[in-house]
Amino acid sequence: MEIQRVPVSVYAEMTPNPAVMKFVANKRLIDLDHVEFANIEEAQISPLAAALFNFPFVKNVFISTNFLAIEKFNVVEWEAVTQELRQFILAHVQEGKPVLTSAPAPKKVEADASSDAAVAYPEGGIEARIIEILEEYVKPAVAQDGGNIIFAGYENKIVRVQLQGACAGCPSSTLTLQQGIKNILQRMLPSLVDDVVPA
């Protein structure tokens, strides 16, 4: 009996950030939660991201399990380049070329760093509960918009988070922090959260 392979498909989707377009594949792209590249040098571990930086308008590439969020410089309109990018990504994935050849090197942890490596997830306490809430209630919604959220700290009833991908430079990110994330945390952890701020 022959096994029928599902053809690879990629579709483009607008995000709340007008500078970012999300390209969603019907197959897993990477085994990590996400990787992000700000330039071609950083992207050397990702043949796909490195190739995307050859487009002169590509500013940032965020890759998650089944999507890419591409941020562009304001030199072209999405209508002019979306189809070309979609076809380029589709061809790369269809040909079985690797999206990621190795895991990214851990970033250096500075005193106030807010990268994944800087966060020591505590075993219990308020920080652990905040992380659970962010993972369960916030992260799926942020991912739907082409981004990611990372817990960066909690002190004096202030929660620090880092927004990545499409959410990082989004004009509505302040609204997301204040109205969305802050409201959820205050509702689920009454009297323990006064504010949510970017890291």
Sequence and secondary structure as in RCSB ss.txt:
>XXXX:A:sequence
MEIQRVPVSVYAEMTPNPAVMKFVANKRLIDLDHVEFANIEEAQISPLAAALFNFPFVKNVFISTNFLAIEKFNV
VEWEAVTQELRQFILAHVQEGKPVLTSAPAPKKVEADASSDAAVAYPEGGIEARIIEILEEYVKPAVAQDGGNII
FAGYENKIVRVQLQGACAGCPSSTLTLQQGIKNILQRMLPSLVDDVVPA
>XXXX:A:secstr
         EEEEE SSTTEEEEEESS   SSSEEEESSTTGGGG HHHHHHTTSTTEEEEEEESSEEEEEE TT
S HHHHHHHHHHHHHHHHHTT  S SS        TT  SGGG    SSHHHHHHHHHIIIIIHHHHHHTTEEEE
EEEEETTEEEEEEEETTTT TTHHHIIIIIIHHHHHHHSTTT SEEEE 
